[in-house]
Amino acid sequence: MDDLLNQPPVCHQQDWSRIRDALRYLGRDLHRRSYGIDAQRRELLWAEMDACLKLADRIGATLPEMETWAD
């Protein structure tokens, strides 16, 4: 049973698309929130925002075009 927890989840293309979109949304939300805090914390939020957007871009680069999805 523990072996199952160590395995990456099996995701369909639509799942990866949702994950990508959620990361983009999170990045935008972090950017919006960053204006209400001090400069030191703002840098931390912007670093996290950048990480979310970079991961979203990496996921997006691996997804085929939406028109070719069969499911």
Buried (B, 14 or more C-beta within 10 A) or exposed (E): EEEEEEEEEEEEBEEBBEBBEEBBEBBEEBBEEBEEEEEEEBEEBBEBBEEBBEBBEEBBEEBEEEEEEEE
